[in-house]
Amino acid sequence: MFIHRIRVRETNCYLLRGEGGTVLIDPGPSGGADTVIARAAEVAVQPDEVRLILVSHGHLDHYGAAPGVRDWCGAPVAACHSAPAFSQDRRNTLPPAQTVRGSLVRWLYLLLSPVARFEPLDADVLLDDSADLSPYGVDASVMPVPGHSPCSLAVITAEGDAFVGDLFVNYTVPGQPIYMSDRLEWQESYERVKALGPRTVYVGHGAPFPGERLDHIYPARYQYRWWVR
Protein backbone atom coordinates (compact mmCIF):
# COMPACT_ATOMS: atom_id res chain seq x y z
CA MET A 1 0.00 0.00 0.00
CA PHE A 2 1.23 3.48 -0.88
CA ILE A 3 1.02 5.97 2.01
CA HIS A 4 1.50 9.69 1.58
CA ARG A 5 1.39 12.23 4.41
CA ILE A 6 0.02 15.71 3.70
CA ARG A 7 0.50 18.47 6.24
CA VAL A 8 -2.22 21.11 6.35
CA ARG A 9 -1.03 23.60 8.92
CA GLU A 10 -0.75 21.57 12.17
CA THR A 11 -2.88 18.64 10.97
CA ASN A 12 -1.75 15.53 9.10
CA CYS A 13 -3.85 14.12 6.28
CA TYR A 14 -3.00 10.74 4.77
CA LEU A 15 -3.53 9.20 1.36
CA LEU A 16 -3.77 5.40 1.37
CA ARG A 17 -3.59 4.00 -2.14
CA GLY A 18 -4.50 0.35 -2.46
CA GLU A 19 -4.99 -1.91 -5.44
CA GLY A 20 -8.62 -0.88 -5.86
CA GLY A 21 -8.60 2.80 -4.96
CA THR A 22 -7.47 5.48 -2.54
CA VAL A 23 -8.79 6.47 0.87
CA LEU A 24 -8.06 9.93 2.28
CA ILE A 25 -7.84 9.99 6.07
CA ASP A 26 -8.68 13.39 7.61
CA PRO A 27 -9.07 16.13 4.98
CA GLY A 28 -7.83 18.68 7.51
CA PRO A 29 -8.98 22.08 8.76
CA SER A 30 -11.21 24.62 7.03
CA GLY A 31 -9.43 26.25 4.12
CA GLY A 32 -7.13 23.29 3.62
CA ALA A 33 -8.77 21.66 0.60
CA ASP A 34 -6.50 23.38 -1.93
CA THR A 35 -3.42 22.05 -0.13
CA VAL A 36 -4.80 18.50 -0.08
CA ILE A 37 -5.68 18.67 -3.77
CA ALA A 38 -2.26 20.07 -4.74
CA ARG A 39 -0.34 17.47 -2.72
CA ALA A 40 -2.46 14.65 -4.13
CA ALA A 41 -1.61 15.85 -7.65
CA GLU A 42 2.10 15.79 -6.77
CA VAL A 43 1.90 12.03 -6.19
CA ALA A 44 -0.35 11.49 -9.21
CA VAL A 45 -3.53 10.68 -7.27
CA GLN A 46 -6.41 11.59 -9.56
CA PRO A 47 -9.74 12.71 -8.12
CA ASP A 48 -11.63 9.71 -9.48
CA GLU A 49 -9.22 7.37 -7.65
CA VAL A 50 -10.33 8.62 -4.23
CA ARG A 51 -13.08 6.29 -3.06
CA LEU A 52 -13.59 7.53 0.50
CA ILE A 53 -12.82 10.53 2.73
CA LEU A 54 -12.55 9.15 6.26
CA VAL A 55 -12.69 11.50 9.24
CA SER A 56 -10.99 10.06 12.32
CA HIS A 57 -13.04 12.12 14.78
CA GLY A 58 -15.39 15.07 14.97
CA HIS A 59 -12.96 17.95 15.60
CA LEU A 60 -12.91 20.83 13.15
CA ASP A 61 -9.17 20.65 12.45
CA HIS A 62 -9.71 17.16 11.02
CA TYR A 63 -12.94 17.57 9.05
CA GLY A 64 -13.15 21.29 8.18
CA ALA A 65 -11.86 20.83 4.60
CA ALA A 66 -14.16 17.87 3.88
CA PRO A 67 -16.71 19.79 1.74
CA GLY A 68 -14.00 21.19 -0.54
CA VAL A 69 -12.24 17.84 -0.91
CA ARG A 70 -15.57 16.12 -1.57
CA ASP A 71 -16.34 18.65 -4.30
CA TRP A 72 -12.97 17.84 -5.90
CA CYS A 73 -13.16 14.06 -5.91
CA GLY A 74 -16.83 13.22 -5.43
CA ALA A 75 -16.06 10.61 -2.76
CA PRO A 76 -18.35 10.21 0.25
CA VAL A 77 -17.30 11.47 3.68
CA ALA A 78 -17.28 8.75 6.35
CA ALA A 79 -17.04 9.02 10.13
CA CYS A 80 -17.98 7.28 13.35
CA HIS A 81 -21.75 7.04 13.70
CA SER A 82 -21.79 9.56 16.56
CA ALA A 83 -19.29 12.08 15.16
CA PRO A 84 -21.75 14.35 13.26
CA ALA A 85 -23.91 14.89 16.35
CA PHE A 86 -20.80 15.36 18.49
CA SER A 87 -19.48 18.06 16.15
CA GLN A 88 -22.65 20.13 16.43
CA ASP A 89 -21.69 21.32 19.92
CA ARG A 90 -18.77 23.74 19.63
CA ARG A 91 -17.84 22.98 23.26
CA ASN A 92 -16.69 19.54 22.12
CA THR A 93 -14.05 20.97 19.80
CA LEU A 94 -11.46 21.18 22.57
CA PRO A 95 -11.80 18.64 25.39
CA PRO A 96 -10.25 19.34 28.80
CA ALA A 97 -6.50 19.95 28.55
CA GLN A 98 -3.71 18.20 30.43
CA THR A 99 -1.49 21.29 30.72
CA VAL A 100 -1.92 24.81 32.05
CA ARG A 101 -1.39 26.56 28.73
CA GLY A 102 -3.57 24.03 26.98
CA SER A 103 -6.33 24.90 29.43
CA LEU A 104 -5.87 28.62 28.75
CA VAL A 105 -6.13 28.00 25.01
CA ARG A 106 -9.28 25.96 25.57
CA TRP A 107 -10.97 28.63 27.68
CA LEU A 108 -10.01 31.34 25.19
CA TYR A 109 -11.56 29.24 22.43
CA LEU A 110 -14.74 28.69 24.44
CA LEU A 111 -14.95 32.43 25.05
CA LEU A 112 -14.49 33.45 21.41
CA SER A 113 -16.10 30.54 19.55
CA PRO A 114 -19.71 31.88 19.71
CA VAL A 115 -18.72 34.69 17.31
CA ALA A 116 -16.76 32.43 14.95
CA ARG A 117 -18.15 30.71 11.88
CA PHE A 118 -18.67 27.05 12.71
CA GLU A 119 -19.75 24.19 10.45
CA PRO A 120 -20.57 20.76 11.92
CA LEU A 121 -19.44 17.57 10.24
CA ASP A 122 -21.61 16.43 7.34
CA ALA A 123 -20.99 12.69 6.83
CA ASP A 124 -22.40 10.62 3.97
CA VAL A 125 -21.40 7.27 5.50
CA LEU A 126 -21.62 6.36 9.19
CA LEU A 127 -19.18 3.60 10.09
CA ASP A 128 -19.57 0.96 12.76
CA ASP A 129 -16.73 -0.01 15.08
CA SER A 130 -15.22 -2.68 12.82
CA ALA A 131 -16.00 -1.45 9.32
CA ASP A 132 -14.09 -3.09 6.48
CA LEU A 133 -12.53 -0.61 4.05
CA SER A 134 -11.85 -3.11 1.25
CA PRO A 135 -14.97 -1.96 -0.67
CA TYR A 136 -13.16 1.38 -0.99
CA GLY A 137 -10.02 -0.15 -2.45
CA VAL A 138 -7.72 -0.61 0.55
CA ASP A 139 -7.00 -3.67 2.67
CA ALA A 140 -7.78 -2.12 6.03
CA SER A 141 -10.45 -1.81 8.71
CA VAL A 142 -11.43 0.63 11.42
CA MET A 143 -11.46 0.23 15.18
CA PRO A 144 -12.73 2.55 17.95
CA VAL A 145 -10.08 4.48 19.89
CA PRO A 146 -11.98 6.85 22.22
CA GLY A 147 -10.14 8.97 24.74
CA HIS A 148 -9.17 12.14 22.93
CA SER A 149 -12.78 12.27 21.83
CA PRO A 150 -15.57 9.74 22.37
CA CYS A 151 -16.11 9.24 18.64
CA SER A 152 -12.58 8.49 17.45
CA LEU A 153 -11.70 5.81 14.89
CA ALA A 154 -8.33 4.33 13.94
CA VAL A 155 -7.56 2.73 10.59
CA ILE A 156 -5.55 -0.50 10.79
CA THR A 157 -4.05 -1.84 7.57
CA ALA A 158 -3.35 -5.48 6.75
CA GLU A 159 0.34 -4.55 6.50
CA GLY A 160 0.39 -3.49 10.15
CA ASP A 161 0.16 0.28 10.02
CA ALA A 162 -2.10 2.20 12.42
CA PHE A 163 -3.63 5.60 11.66
CA VAL A 164 -4.81 6.78 15.06
CA GLY A 165 -5.96 10.39 14.67
CA ASP A 166 -5.28 12.24 17.92
CA LEU A 167 -4.94 9.24 20.21
CA PHE A 168 -1.25 10.22 20.35
CA VAL A 169 0.77 13.23 19.21
CA ASN A 170 4.45 13.31 18.22
CA TYR A 171 5.88 16.80 17.86
CA THR A 172 8.99 15.85 19.85
CA VAL A 173 8.28 12.43 21.42
CA PRO A 174 5.31 10.04 21.16
CA GLY A 175 2.96 11.39 23.78
CA GLN A 176 -0.54 11.62 25.11
CA PRO A 177 -2.85 14.12 23.42
CA ILE A 178 -2.89 17.59 24.91
CA TYR A 179 -6.68 17.44 25.05
CA MET A 180 -8.40 14.36 26.44
CA SER A 181 -12.10 13.72 26.92
CA ASP A 182 -11.77 10.59 29.04
CA ARG A 183 -8.51 9.34 30.57
CA LEU A 184 -9.76 5.79 31.27
CA GLU A 185 -11.03 5.38 27.70
CA TRP A 186 -7.73 6.75 26.41
CA GLN A 187 -5.77 4.18 28.43
CA GLU A 188 -7.93 1.35 27.12
CA SER A 189 -7.51 2.56 23.53
CA TYR A 190 -3.76 2.88 24.01
CA GLU A 191 -3.52 -0.70 25.28
CA ARG A 192 -5.67 -1.94 22.40
CA VAL A 193 -3.46 -0.30 19.76
CA LYS A 194 -0.26 -1.38 21.53
CA ALA A 195 -1.49 -5.01 21.59
CA LEU A 196 -1.72 -4.97 17.80
CA GLY A 197 2.04 -4.46 17.54
CA PRO A 198 1.75 -1.98 14.66
CA ARG A 199 4.64 -1.46 12.27
CA THR A 200 4.19 2.33 12.13
CA VAL A 201 1.85 4.65 14.02
CA TYR A 202 0.55 7.59 11.99
CA VAL A 203 -0.72 10.47 14.12
CA GLY A 204 -2.88 13.49 13.41
CA HIS A 205 -0.28 15.94 14.74
CA GLY A 206 3.48 15.48 14.48
CA ALA A 207 5.58 12.79 12.85
CA PRO A 208 4.70 9.11 12.39
CA PHE A 209 6.72 6.82 14.66
CA PRO A 210 7.69 3.12 14.84
CA GLY A 211 5.24 0.90 16.68
CA GLU A 212 7.82 -0.26 19.22
CA ARG A 213 7.84 3.25 20.66
CA LEU A 214 4.37 2.56 22.04
CA ASP A 215 6.16 0.93 24.95
CA HIS A 216 6.63 4.39 26.42
CA ILE A 217 4.15 7.17 25.71
CA TYR A 218 5.09 10.47 27.36
CA PRO A 219 2.75 12.88 29.16
CA ALA A 220 1.50 15.75 27.01
CA ARG A 221 3.83 18.32 28.61
CA TYR A 222 6.84 16.71 26.90
CA GLN A 223 5.81 18.10 23.49
CA TYR A 224 7.55 21.45 24.09
CA ARG A 225 5.12 23.52 22.05
CA TRP A 226 4.19 27.02 23.20
CA TRP A 227 0.60 26.04 23.99
CA VAL A 228 1.52 22.83 25.81
CA ARG A 229 3.52 23.73 28.90
Summary of the structure (lengths in Angstrom):
residues: 229
radius of gyration: 16.3
end to end distance: 37.6
largest distance: 47.0
contacts: 815
relative contact order: 0.16
helix: 33%
strand: 24%
